[in-house]
Amino acid sequence: MPWSGSMMTRRQLFGLIFLLLFLVLLWQLIRILEPFSPPIAWAVILATATYPLYTRLWRLVGGRSNLAAALMTVIVLLAVVLPAIYGIILAGHQAVEAYDQVATWLKAGRIQDLSSLLGEIPGIGPALQRWVGEAIVSRSESIQTSLLEGGKVVSSFLISQSVDFAMNAFLLATNFIVMIFTLFFVFRDGEHAFARVRRAIPLEEDHKEKIFTRLQTTLHAVVRGTLFTALAQGAAAGIIYFFLGLPYATFLGFLSFLVSFLPFGGTALVWVPLALYLLFTGAMVKAIILVAAGVGLVGLMDNLLQPILVGAEARLPMLPLFFASIGGLAYYGFLGLFLGPILLAAVLETFAIYQDEYQHRNNDLIVTAESLSTGPPEADLFKGEEHMGVR
């Protein structure tokens, strides 16, 4: 007989062929969906951030999923998406104006006046003047050249985008429609789809519970905690910039929102240079107010809101979180600020399961071997108990 082996061999061959076929089909599906991965990911993020509100709305409308999903999609569209698009467009216009003004300022040689102005500060003025003279003024020409070249690159990019505006507008509109369409179905069917994916994963139930609980906690922490905290910090910073009379307050507030995602520096990367700018222009009182507001209001938001919105169980190690955020930003763009911490949490939880499951099994084998060795039984028992963590 050509098949003299057991029936399990046939099943293994069928399983292998089926697995290869499934992987090929899955790979083709991923390639088809790849152009739409950013809007799909944003839809999942928005749905995750607002899902508790959807569940309340679902109960309010008597469990009618279609109506609840449609109403929630409209709410997210009007309250989040459209204001965000308007803010980004306004910030982009102000960014172009800011580049033009900075270029004019640099060409006028105003950077060399910074050293003399800082020298007038009581106490630390002379030291700052020497440091600025060595670090900036002595290399002012090269700094001006580099900044102006950067401005030319940005201007060329904006011009090229304007030339291809029709195509870009079509792609943006397509992604926008895909995001809204996906958002509706994530609200309506997301819970059932998640349950099916979870059942299909070939892991023990307690392992799946640990991994998905950690991922869900991290996703909620990043979306609800980090995103909402960044929005609050960016809005507060923008209002402060506006009332202090700083130009391009919307752009600066949006920039503060972006940098607030970084584990180190945060909004201080924006308001500290602005305080120096106010000091440079002679507005010392405004500079002091900005520093006080940046430390006392914007800075404290991170310490006050993060523990409330994130929770202690979702905390990730600071250094790996920093590299995950920066690496995600570099590889995936702004979306990577969310994907980086989520992937980090998945790796850490998988490693924790490996430690708990497989290392403990090895420890059990070690204890069994030690209990069979020749020696005083009391010493072996004590050694085994100590190895297993029992005191």
ZIHUBEL-V497076 format. One record per residue. N is the residue number from 0. RES is the residue in three letters. SS is DSSP state (h for helix, s for strand, l for the rest). D_FIRST is the distance of its C-alpha to the first C-alpha in Angstrom with 1 decimal. Layout:
# ZIHUBEL-V497076
n=[N & N]
res=[RES & RES]
ss=[SS & SS]
d_first=[D_FIRST & D_FIRST]
This chain:
# ZIHUBEL-V497076
n=[0 & 1 & 2 & 3 & 4 & 5 & 6 & 7 & 8 & 9 & 10 & 11 & 12 & 13 & 14 & 15 & 16 & 17 & 18 & 19 & 20 & 21 & 22 & 23 & 24 & 25 & 26 & 27 & 28 & 29 & 30 & 31 & 32 & 33 & 34 & 35 & 36 & 37 & 38 & 39 & 40 & 41 & 42 & 43 & 44 & 45 & 46 & 47 & 48 & 49 & 50 & 51 & 52 & 53 & 54 & 55 & 56 & 57 & 58 & 59 & 60 & 61 & 62 & 63 & 64 & 65 & 66 & 67 & 68 & 69 & 70 & 71 & 72 & 73 & 74 & 75 & 76 & 77 & 78 & 79 & 80 & 81 & 82 & 83 & 84 & 85 & 86 & 87 & 88 & 89 & 90 & 91 & 92 & 93 & 94 & 95 & 96 & 97 & 98 & 99 & 100 & 101 & 102 & 103 & 104 & 105 & 106 & 107 & 108 & 109 & 110 & 111 & 112 & 113 & 114 & 115 & 116 & 117 & 118 & 119 & 120 & 121 & 122 & 123 & 124 & 125 & 126 & 127 & 128 & 129 & 130 & 131 & 132 & 133 & 134 & 135 & 136 & 137 & 138 & 139 & 140 & 141 & 142 & 143 & 144 & 145 & 146 & 147 & 148 & 149 & 150 & 151 & 152 & 153 & 154 & 155 & 156 & 157 & 158 & 159 & 160 & 161 & 162 & 163 & 164 & 165 & 166 & 167 & 168 & 169 & 170 & 171 & 172 & 173 & 174 & 175 & 176 & 177 & 178 & 179 & 180 & 181 & 182 & 183 & 184 & 185 & 186 & 187 & 188 & 189 & 190 & 191 & 192 & 193 & 194 & 195 & 196 & 197 & 198 & 199 & 200 & 201 & 202 & 203 & 204 & 205 & 206 & 207 & 208 & 209 & 210 & 211 & 212 & 213 & 214 & 215 & 216 & 217 & 218 & 219 & 220 & 221 & 222 & 223 & 224 & 225 & 226 & 227 & 228 & 229 & 230 & 231 & 232 & 233 & 234 & 235 & 236 & 237 & 238 & 239 & 240 & 241 & 242 & 243 & 244 & 245 & 246 & 247 & 248 & 249 & 250 & 251 & 252 & 253 & 254 & 255 & 256 & 257 & 258 & 259 & 260 & 261 & 262 & 263 & 264 & 265 & 266 & 267 & 268 & 269 & 270 & 271 & 272 & 273 & 274 & 275 & 276 & 277 & 278 & 279 & 280 & 281 & 282 & 283 & 284 & 285 & 286 & 287 & 288 & 289 & 290 & 291 & 292 & 293 & 294 & 295 & 296 & 297 & 298 & 299 & 300 & 301 & 302 & 303 & 304 & 305 & 306 & 307 & 308 & 309 & 310 & 311 & 312 & 313 & 314 & 315 & 316 & 317 & 318 & 319 & 320 & 321 & 322 & 323 & 324 & 325 & 326 & 327 & 328 & 329 & 330 & 331 & 332 & 333 & 334 & 335 & 336 & 337 & 338 & 339 & 340 & 341 & 342 & 343 & 344 & 345 & 346 & 347 & 348 & 349 & 350 & 351 & 352 & 353 & 354 & 355 & 356 & 357 & 358 & 359 & 360 & 361 & 362 & 363 & 364 & 365 & 366 & 367 & 368 & 369 & 370 & 371 & 372 & 373 & 374 & 375 & 376 & 377 & 378 & 379 & 380 & 381 & 382 & 383 & 384 & 385 & 386 & 387 & 388 & 389 & 390]
res=[MET & PRO & TRP & SER & GLY & SER & MET & MET & THR & ARG & ARG & GLN & LEU & PHE & GLY & LEU & ILE & PHE & LEU & LEU & LEU & PHE & LEU & VAL & LEU & LEU & TRP & GLN & LEU & ILE & ARG & ILE & LEU & GLU & PRO & PHE & SER & PRO & PRO & ILE & ALA & TRP & ALA & VAL & ILE & LEU & ALA & THR & ALA & THR & TYR & PRO & LEU & TYR & THR & ARG & LEU & TRP & ARG & LEU & VAL & GLY & GLY & ARG & SER & ASN & LEU & ALA & ALA & ALA & LEU & MET & THR & VAL & ILE & VAL & LEU & LEU & ALA & VAL & VAL & LEU & PRO & ALA & ILE & TYR & GLY & ILE & ILE & LEU & ALA & GLY & HIS & GLN & ALA & VAL & GLU & ALA & TYR & ASP & GLN & VAL & ALA & THR & TRP & LEU & LYS & ALA & GLY & ARG & ILE & GLN & ASP & LEU & SER & SER & LEU & LEU & GLY & GLU & ILE & PRO & GLY & ILE & GLY & PRO & ALA & LEU & GLN & ARG & TRP & VAL & GLY & GLU & ALA & ILE & VAL & SER & ARG & SER & GLU & SER & ILE & GLN & THR & SER & LEU & LEU & GLU & GLY & GLY & LYS & VAL & VAL & SER & SER & PHE & LEU & ILE & SER & GLN & SER & VAL & ASP & PHE & ALA & MET & ASN & ALA & PHE & LEU & LEU & ALA & THR & ASN & PHE & ILE & VAL & MET & ILE & PHE & THR & LEU & PHE & PHE & VAL & PHE & ARG & ASP & GLY & GLU & HIS & ALA & PHE & ALA & ARG & VAL & ARG & ARG & ALA & ILE & PRO & LEU & GLU & GLU & ASP & HIS & LYS & GLU & LYS & ILE & PHE & THR & ARG & LEU & GLN & THR & THR & LEU & HIS & ALA & VAL & VAL & ARG & GLY & THR & LEU & PHE & THR & ALA & LEU & ALA & GLN & GLY & ALA & ALA & ALA & GLY & ILE & ILE & TYR & PHE & PHE & LEU & GLY & LEU & PRO & TYR & ALA & THR & PHE & LEU & GLY & PHE & LEU & SER & PHE & LEU & VAL & SER & PHE & LEU & PRO & PHE & GLY & GLY & THR & ALA & LEU & VAL & TRP & VAL & PRO & LEU & ALA & LEU & TYR & LEU & LEU & PHE & THR & GLY & ALA & MET & VAL & LYS & ALA & ILE & ILE & LEU & VAL & ALA & ALA & GLY & VAL & GLY & LEU & VAL & GLY & LEU & MET & ASP & ASN & LEU & LEU & GLN & PRO & ILE & LEU & VAL & GLY & ALA & GLU & ALA & ARG & LEU & PRO & MET & LEU & PRO & LEU & PHE & PHE & ALA & SER & ILE & GLY & GLY & LEU & ALA & TYR & TYR & GLY & PHE & LEU & GLY & LEU & PHE & LEU & GLY & PRO & ILE & LEU & LEU & ALA & ALA & VAL & LEU & GLU & THR & PHE & ALA & ILE & TYR & GLN & ASP & GLU & TYR & GLN & HIS & ARG & ASN & ASN & ASP & LEU & ILE & VAL & THR & ALA & GLU & SER & LEU & SER & THR & GLY & PRO & PRO & GLU & ALA & ASP & LEU & PHE & LYS & GLY & GLU & GLU & HIS & MET & GLY & VAL & ARG]
ss=[l & l & l & l & l & l & h & h & h & h & h & h & h & h & h & h & h & h & h & h & h & h & h & h & h & h & h & h & h & h & h & h & h & h & h & h & h & h & h & h & h & h & h & h & h & h & h & h & h & h & h & h & h & h & h & h & h & h & h & h & l & l & l & l & h & h & h & h & h & h & h & h & h & h & h & h & h & h & h & h & h & h & h & h & h & h & h & h & h & h & h & h & h & h & h & h & h & h & h & h & h & h & h & h & h & h & h & l & l & h & h & h & h & h & h & h & h & h & l & l & l & l & l & l & h & h & h & h & h & h & h & h & h & h & h & l & h & h & h & h & h & h & h & h & h & h & h & h & h & h & h & h & h & h & h & h & h & h & h & h & h & h & h & l & h & h & h & h & h & h & h & h & h & h & h & h & h & h & h & h & h & h & h & h & h & h & h & h & h & h & h & h & h & h & h & h & h & h & h & h & l & l & l & l & h & h & h & h & h & h & h & h & h & h & h & h & h & h & h & h & h & h & h & h & h & h & h & h & h & h & h & h & h & h & h & h & h & h & h & h & h & h & h & l & l & l & l & l & h & h & h & h & h & h & h & h & h & h & h & l & l & l & l & l & l & l & l & h & h & h & h & h & h & h & h & h & h & h & h & h & l & l & l & h & h & h & h & h & h & h & h & h & h & h & h & h & h & h & h & h & h & h & h & h & h & h & h & h & h & l & l & h & h & h & l & l & l & h & h & h & h & h & h & h & h & h & h & h & h & h & h & h & h & h & h & h & h & h & h & h & h & h & h & h & h & h & h & h & h & h & h & h & h & h & h & h & h & h & h & h & h & h & h & h & h & h & h & h & h & h & h & l & l & l & l & l & h & h & h & h & h & h & h & h & h & h & h & l & l & l & l]
d_first=[0.0 & 3.8 & 5.4 & 5.7 & 9.4 & 11.8 & 13.0 & 15.9 & 14.0 & 13.5 & 17.2 & 18.4 & 17.1 & 18.6 & 21.7 & 22.1 & 21.9 & 24.3 & 26.6 & 26.9 & 27.6 & 30.2 & 31.8 & 32.2 & 33.7 & 35.9 & 37.1 & 38.1 & 39.9 & 41.8 & 42.9 & 44.1 & 46.1 & 47.3 & 50.6 & 51.4 & 50.6 & 54.3 & 55.5 & 52.5 & 53.2 & 56.9 & 56.2 & 54.1 & 56.9 & 59.6 & 57.7 & 57.2 & 60.9 & 62.1 & 59.4 & 61.7 & 64.2 & 61.6 & 60.7 & 64.4 & 64.8 & 61.7 & 63.4 & 66.7 & 65.3 & 63.6 & 60.0 & 59.8 & 57.4 & 58.0 & 61.8 & 61.6 & 59.3 & 61.6 & 64.8 & 63.4 & 62.2 & 65.8 & 67.3 & 65.3 & 66.1 & 69.8 & 70.2 & 67.9 & 66.4 & 69.5 & 71.9 & 69.5 & 69.3 & 73.1 & 73.6 & 71.3 & 73.1 & 76.5 & 75.5 & 74.2 & 77.5 & 79.4 & 77.2 & 78.2 & 81.9 & 81.5 & 80.1 & 83.1 & 85.6 & 84.0 & 84.1 & 87.8 & 88.5 & 86.9 & 88.7 & 92.0 & 91.5 & 91.8 & 89.3 & 92.1 & 94.2 & 91.7 & 93.0 & 96.6 & 95.9 & 93.8 & 96.6 & 98.8 & 96.7 & 98.7 & 97.3 & 94.0 & 95.2 & 96.1 & 92.8 & 90.8 & 93.0 & 92.2 & 88.4 & 88.3 & 90.4 & 88.0 & 84.8 & 85.6 & 88.9 & 88.6 & 85.4 & 86.4 & 86.1 & 82.5 & 81.7 & 83.3 & 81.5 & 78.1 & 78.8 & 80.1 & 77.1 & 74.9 & 77.0 & 76.5 & 72.7 & 72.9 & 75.3 & 73.1 & 70.1 & 72.1 & 73.3 & 69.8 & 68.7 & 71.6 & 70.8 & 67.3 & 68.5 & 67.2 & 63.6 & 64.0 & 65.5 & 62.6 & 60.0 & 62.1 & 62.4 & 58.7 & 57.9 & 60.6 & 59.1 & 55.6 & 57.0 & 59.0 & 56.1 & 53.7 & 56.4 & 56.6 & 52.9 & 52.8 & 55.6 & 54.0 & 50.3 & 50.2 & 49.9 & 47.0 & 45.2 & 45.8 & 44.4 & 41.1 & 40.7 & 41.5 & 38.9 & 36.2 & 36.8 & 34.3 & 37.0 & 38.5 & 41.3 & 44.1 & 43.1 & 43.1 & 46.4 & 47.9 & 46.7 & 47.7 & 51.0 & 51.9 & 51.0 & 52.9 & 55.9 & 56.0 & 55.7 & 58.5 & 60.5 & 60.2 & 60.8 & 63.3 & 64.9 & 64.9 & 65.2 & 67.9 & 69.8 & 69.6 & 70.9 & 73.8 & 74.7 & 74.5 & 76.7 & 79.2 & 79.4 & 79.9 & 82.7 & 84.4 & 84.2 & 85.7 & 88.6 & 89.4 & 89.8 & 87.0 & 85.9 & 82.4 & 81.9 & 78.9 & 77.1 & 78.1 & 76.9 & 73.5 & 73.3 & 74.1 & 71.4 & 68.8 & 69.9 & 70.0 & 66.2 & 66.5 & 66.5 & 69.3 & 72.5 & 71.9 & 74.9 & 77.1 & 75.7 & 77.6 & 80.7 & 81.7 & 82.1 & 83.8 & 86.2 & 87.0 & 87.6 & 90.1 & 91.7 & 91.9 & 93.6 & 96.1 & 94.8 & 94.7 & 95.0 & 92.0 & 90.1 & 90.9 & 90.0 & 86.6 & 85.8 & 86.8 & 84.8 & 81.8 & 81.8 & 83.1 & 81.4 & 78.5 & 77.4 & 77.7 & 75.5 & 72.5 & 73.5 & 74.4 & 71.7 & 68.6 & 68.7 & 69.2 & 66.6 & 64.0 & 64.2 & 63.7 & 59.9 & 59.2 & 61.0 & 59.1 & 60.2 & 63.0 & 61.9 & 58.2 & 59.5 & 61.9 & 59.3 & 56.8 & 59.6 & 60.8 & 57.4 & 56.3 & 59.6 & 59.0 & 55.4 & 55.3 & 59.0 & 60.9 & 57.7 & 56.7 & 59.5 & 57.3 & 53.8 & 54.8 & 55.8 & 52.9 & 50.3 & 52.3 & 52.2 & 48.4 & 48.0 & 50.4 & 48.8 & 45.3 & 46.7 & 48.6 & 45.4 & 43.8 & 46.8 & 46.9 & 43.2 & 41.8 & 45.0 & 45.8 & 42.4 & 43.2 & 46.7 & 45.3 & 43.3 & 46.4 & 48.5 & 46.1 & 46.1 & 49.9 & 50.3 & 48.6 & 50.9 & 53.9 & 57.1 & 59.4 & 57.5 & 60.1 & 59.6 & 55.8 & 56.1 & 58.7 & 56.7 & 53.6 & 55.7 & 57.5 & 54.2 & 52.9 & 56.1 & 57.8 & 61.5]
